[in-house]
Amino acid sequence: MADWYDEPDSSQSEVQPRTAAELFWVKHQKYLEERGYELRPRYHKDWIPTRTRLEGLDFGFTFEDEIACTTAAFGVLDAVQTSTKRKVAIKITMLKTRELAVAQSLGAPELLADPRNHTVPVLDSFPVPGEEHAKCFMVMPYLQRFDCPKFHCRLEFADALHQVLEGIRFMHERNVAHGDACSLNFMMDATEVCPKGHHFTLPDCNDDGFTFLTTVPRCRTENLVRYYIIDFEGTKEYPAGLEAAVETDMRCQIKTSPEFNEPHGTSYNPFPLDIYNIGATFLKLCDRDDSRGHLGIEEFRPFLDEMMRPNPRERPTAADCLDKLERLLYSKDDLWRYTRVWGLMSKTRALP
């Protein structure tokens, strides 16, 4: 991705210099502004760090505009849509991956009207100047990682799992396999969960980048929290159907599946792999030895283990998973569903 970047910005070398990756966004800040998207002050060409403007006074903390955006290196940054004043996420996508085409196809208005469709909507898209035939900007709603903040009760965990499975089933019904179903590609609309906003780079901070993240449990929000599936760089349609689908190229981030550990070039069916990867993602949340783990959701383990069966042919389909999950939930009472679960190593502050 080195060709995305401009030369390092030596003029800001004294105070928190912008990274080479960030300078790509500085280069295109005016263009994005003309398209209706305002970047944070750090990405403006004439940016003067707050610490410099205050003549180097030491306040004992980092100012927001000193926070380098690590995701900029992956071609993603937050912005404000000037017409609505809402935060959005802007991603640079390579046209050769067909990510934009797949997202627009799955996100067609008639398909988005189906509540089972959890494809992230594409709000806007336009070419990267000078690279019109290779790259474009893709604008999406500003979302937050699906498991941040931690889950508050069993029902919240089950609802996230249900919505992800529902979204994958919707894709599978159209003979489309995601190809990289994992924690980084499951997101949520946290508008009501994080009432003071959420900083794009610091997951444990409010939008100011300074105070700890203030949260409201998902089960106490006025509206149902909506989960989304993103990142369709490896997504493909298999017209021959689910049973006949064959793939050899694997680029998924979960590397524990039997398919992944086969010799390079071995053919596999991508649809059972989606199921395995979802099971592995949520099983990690049940692991008390993992920093993202929770105490109190161990009863979901047998269900998730079934999704991760070594033989891909023995794994349930997305429809089967939904049916079994719903039967599990219906067999429990509200006391069980709303029983508190405890996220490990959590630094967020929840409202009482």
Summary of the structure (lengths in Angstrom):
residues: 352
radius of gyration: 21.5
end to end distance: 44.6
largest distance: 66.5
contacts: 1064
relative contact order: 0.12
helix: 34%
strand: 16%
